């Protein structure tokens, strides 16, 4: 059956059938997505690992700044809540 014939058959179906077909197609798409996700369980960890490795230079350049960034006297003051009202 060609795509045009299939499209014509679908157009002739009642709205309730089209809704069910749409739900089924969505189910298949989601199942495919989750199947991809389950077969690549470590993809998130791999992405984080690649990001860490690729950005090491950025952190190394900023390490000296970050070591001294909070040495101001103001940063060592005790927190005192302020009454707003």
Secondary structure as GFF3:
##gff-version 3
##sequence-region A 1 85
A	DSSP	alpha_helix	3	11	.	.	.	ID=ss1
A	DSSP	alpha_helix	15	39	.	.	.	ID=ss2
A	DSSP	alpha_helix	43	54	.	.	.	ID=ss3
A	DSSP	alpha_helix	56	68	.	.	.	ID=ss4
A	DSSP	three_ten_helix	73	76	.	.	.	ID=ss5
###
